[in-house]
Every structure is written in C-alpha cells, then in structure tokens.
C-alpha cells in the first residue's frame, strides 16, 4: 500500500478560518471559561494543563452523560500556538459515544487583530455509526461552532437564549 492509498482511507475534518481578533484573544476563547461561554457553550469545566479536564456543556441542566462533551481531556498545548483535546460522540450514538476523537487547533497571527485558526479532528472509526458521527461533526464544527467563534469576535458573546443561526464560515 502506498502512502497515498492509506491517506485516502483516513477521515479528517479540517477547517481554516480567519478571525477578526488578536492571537491572544482567540487563544483565550478556546482555553478559558469566559471564552468558552462567549462562543461555544453556556457552561464548561476547564483545567488548562496536560490531562486536565476540557468539558464543554451544551446542556448543563441535563443529567450526566447528556450534557455535552463530558470527561474530555487536554492532550497537548503550546500557548498561543497549538491546543489539542479529546472529543466524544453524541448521546444519539450510544454504541460509540464512549470513544474519543482528537481535536487539534493551531493558531497563527496574521495581523494585530487577525488570527488564522486551523481546525482538525481525527480518530474516526469505520462503521455506520462512525459515518453518522463524522457527518454530524463536520456540519456542527463548521456550521455552528466556528461560525459562532467568528460571530463572537464580530458581534460579542453569544446570547444562549437566542444563538445565531447556522451559516458556514467563509
């Protein structure tokens, strides 16, 4: 098997977006409670260290196991450059929910108030449930999360009672 053949069989979700914010501010949106609540979810638990918690709670009022990305861990971080964490599957896919994928973010300063973000999610299995998870997250990251990140920098924190609609970032 050649490396090209192997790469064609490995699924990845990739996005590259430009954000109207400083490198420091974009970094803080992903790595602080205030930042997460401003664009990602209404609640979170973050322990910013290797193997620290990185829980993103979309539905904090629900029972454990149905609140969001619970029990996720920080895998790697290089301040202002790179941040990686685990990510689980949706509760609607109970057979693979306990399994983890890896999200990696790379940050690059373009100008004083412009930052480029490279988003990658890897570690996908190969089954009908994994196909559903991949399709779900490909849309969720692009149409919701990364759009809301841009919205946060252009318009301010998300109003969780009336979040912005889905629009794929440019």
N, C-alpha and C positions, 0 to 999 in steps of 0.2 A: 504494500500500500504506500502510495506517495503521500507527502505531507498535504498536498492539495486535496487528495481524496479524503483524508482524515478531517481537514478543516471544513469540508462541505457537510460533514455529519455532526459537527459540534454547533449547537444553537447558542446564540448570544443575543441579548438585547443591547443595542448601542444607540446612544443619543449624544449629540454635540450641540450645545446651545450657548448663546451669548446672553449674559445677564447684565443689566444696567446697574451694577453695584460694584463696590471695591472688592478686591480679593478677600480682605479681612472680613467684610460683612457677609459675603457669600459663604465663606467658611463657617462663620458663626451661625448662619441659618441652619446648617446641617448638624452642628455639633453642640448646640446649647438648647436648653428647654425653651427659652424665649424665641429662638429662631424656629424651632420645630412647630411651636404653637402658632407662629405667624404665617406659616405656609403649608405645613404637612398634615398636621392633625391637632385636635383640640387638647390632647394630653400626651405625655411621654415620660419615660424614665431613662435618663442618660447618665452613665458613669464613664466619662471620657478618659479611658485608658484601655490598653490591650486587654481583651477578655472582659471588659466592662459591659454592663447592660446597655442595650440600644433598643428600647421598646417604644414603638410608635402606636399609640392607642387611638384608633379612629372612632371607636365606640366605647369610651371609658365606663359608661354606665352598665354595660352588659356583663354577663358572668365570665369568669376566667375561661380562656380558650376561644372566646368570641369577641374580644375587644380590639383585635388587630394583630400587629406583629409583636407578639409577646415572647419574652425569653430570648430575643435576638441578642447577638454579641458583637462587639467590636473586634475585628480581626487584625487590622493594621491601621496605623495613622502616622502621617508625616505632616505636622502642622503646616497649613496653608498650601499643601501640595497634593496630598492623597489621603483618602479615607475609605476604609472597606468594612463592611458589616454583613452578617448573615441575614437571610430573609426567608420566612416560611410561606407556605401556600395558604390559600383562602379556606375558611371553615367549610365551604361548599364542596371541598375535595378532601374528605376526611382520610382517605387511604394514603394520601401523600402529604397532608398538612404537616406532620412532624418533620418532614425532610426539609433541608435548608438549601438555598442557593446562595450565591455570593454577589453582593453589590459592591462595585468599586467606583469611586468618584475621583477624578483628577481635576485639579483647579489650575488655571493659567491666567495670569494678569495680562490683559490686552492693553488697557489704558488705566488711568487712575480710577475711573468709575465704570469700567467694563471688564468683565471676567468671563472666560470661556470655561465651561464645565463639560467634561467628558464623563458620560454615564455608561457603565457596563454591568450587565447581570449575566452570570454564567452558572453552570452546575445543573443544567436541566436533564431530567431523566427522559426515558423513551417509552411512553405508553399513552393511551388515550387521555388519561387524567393529566399527565405532564403536558400533552398538547394543549389541553384546555387552560392549564395554568400559564403556559407560555403566552398563549393568545391574550389571556386576561391581563397579564402584567405588561405585555408590550403596549397595550392600549392604556392601562392605568398609569404607567410611568409617563408616557408621552402626552396623553390627552388630559390628565389630571395633575399629577404631582409636579412635573416640570413646567407645565403651563402655570400652575399656581405659584411656583417659585418665581417665574418671571413677573406674574401679576403682583406678587408681594413687593418686588423692587420697583415696579412701575406705579403701584396704587396704594401700597400699605398692606398691613396684616389682613388676612382672610377673616371675614365675618362668618363664623362657623354656623350661624343660623341661616345664612344665605350665601353659600360659597359660589364662586364663579363657575360658569358652565364649562363643559369640555371643549377645548379648542387645542389642536396640536400646535406645539411651539414651532416657530419658524427656524 
